[in-house]
């Protein structure tokens, strides 16, 4: 019980305070006043519970990593000052017939001048930085497309290795800038396993939390909410 109070108490009180604009509507009768205040407190707790249920926060023991996970859209304007992480195939394909229109990469292509990709396509590194107008992107090359236009990895160890490369790249290049990252690689297929979307999210979370960051980094993993598949991701 005490742990729950510690977990939800601050957010509950914050919402309780913000709802106090309803005070003029509360009856002056003492008993009714108390009942209304209890109801407002209950509503505040419910809001706090829903908020916490859909948001994950982690601060490393070294205080270097500040990690948050929640539902949102990586392309919202509020992230324009963040560095956006985008998963791509090895060739940075721009042929829309090979790319899912719902993918983060497809939305990324719609927002940039694809000719700008030529400058980074020549780079052989797995992760490259691209600037488009005022926006900065880290492009993570997962694998080449196969004949089915799918990026194929051997197993989850390959995926985890890519994530660790991303951690290293962020530490060496972000220079204090905030990072916003989706769940990487919806078009990834594994030869020896079939991880769910939640499995991939948990692997990303695990990679960030276990990497020994030496510099302070602020990473936001944002997950697109799929109302047709409410259990696609589990944020805990």
C-alpha positions, 0 to 999 in steps of 0.5 A: 500500500505504501509503495502504491502511495509513493508511486501514484501520490505525486501525480495524483496530487498534481492532478488534484491541484489542477482540478481545483478550478471546479471549487466554485461548483462545489456546494458549501454544505460541509458534508457535500463539500467533503464528498465532492473533494473525495470524488475529485481525489478519486478522479485524480487517482484514476487519471494518475493510474492511466498516465503511469500505466502508459508511460515508463521511466528509468534513471540509471544508477550512474544518473547518466541515462534518462530513459522514457517510453510512452505512446506518441508520434516521432514526427510531432513538431515537439520533437523537432529539437530532438535527434530522431532515430530511423531504421533503414535497409542497407541501401536506404531504399526510396522505392515506395513499392518496397516500403510499407506506407505505415512504416516510420521510414516511409513517413521519414521519406515523405518529410525529406528531399530524398536526393539528400540521401545520396550524401549518406548512402555512400557512407559504409558505417552502419549508423550515419547522421543526416541533416535535413533543414533543421532536423537531425536524424540517425539512420540505422542500417539494419540489413539489406532487403531480400527478394521479399523486401524484408530485412533478414537477420540471423537471430536476436543477437544480431539485433541486440548488437545493432542496438549496442552500436546505436548506444555507442553512436549516441554516446559519441555523437549526441553531445547532450541533444535529446534522442527520440527513437521508435521501435526499430525495424518493423520489416525485420525478419529473423531466421531463428526466432519470431519476436513480437513487437513487444519483444523488440521493444523490450530488447531496445529497453534492455540494450539502453538500460544495460549499456554503460553510458559514460556521458549523460543521455536523454532518450525517449522511445515513442510507440505508435498506438495501434487501436486495431491491436491494443496489445501490440506493445506492453509498456511496463 
